[in-house]
Amino acid sequence: MTRAERLAILGADTVTAIHDRVALAPEPTDELVEELRRIMARPADCTPAPRPASRAA
């Protein structure tokens, strides 16, 4: 679904409310980002080894 399709279905006010709500969420920790990277990058149940976090502060 494209942005235009979502906007047409939800309406501008709803999309704005969603964006406002997302903006309130805290930034994820380096540990969470690493865990999610490992989960999402796992092809056919082959989990990659953890790598050191190197995000800029």
N, C-alpha and C positions, 0 to 999 in steps of 0.2 A: 504494500500500500504506500502510495506516495504522500508527501506532506500535504499536497493540495487535496487529495482524497480524504485524508484525516481531518483537515480543516473543514471540508464540505460536510462531513458526517458529524463531527463534534461541535463545530461552531467556534468562532474566534474567542468568545468568552471562556469556554471550557478549556481550550488550548492554552490560553493565558493563565488560567487558574492552575493547570497542570505545571506549566513552566515555573510559576511562583512557588508552588509546593516543592518542586524538585530543587529550586534554589535554596530552600531552607535546610536541605539535607547536608550533613557534615561531609567533608572530604574523607574518602576511605583511607584506612591505615595502609602502610606499606605491606604489612603482613596479609591483609585482606586482598590487596591487589595481586600479590604473589600467589596466594591460594587460588584466586579466581583465574589467574593466567594459567596455572597448572591444570585446572579443571577444563577450561575452554580449549586448551591447546592439545588435549589428550586424544590422539587418533587411535581408534580401535583399542581402547583400554591401556594404552602405553603412556603412563604418566611421566612427564619429563622431570628431571631432578630440579630441586629448587635452585634459584640463582640469587645472588645477593641483591637486595633492594638498592637502587641507585637513583631515586627520584630527587629532583631538586626541591629544596625547601622554600 
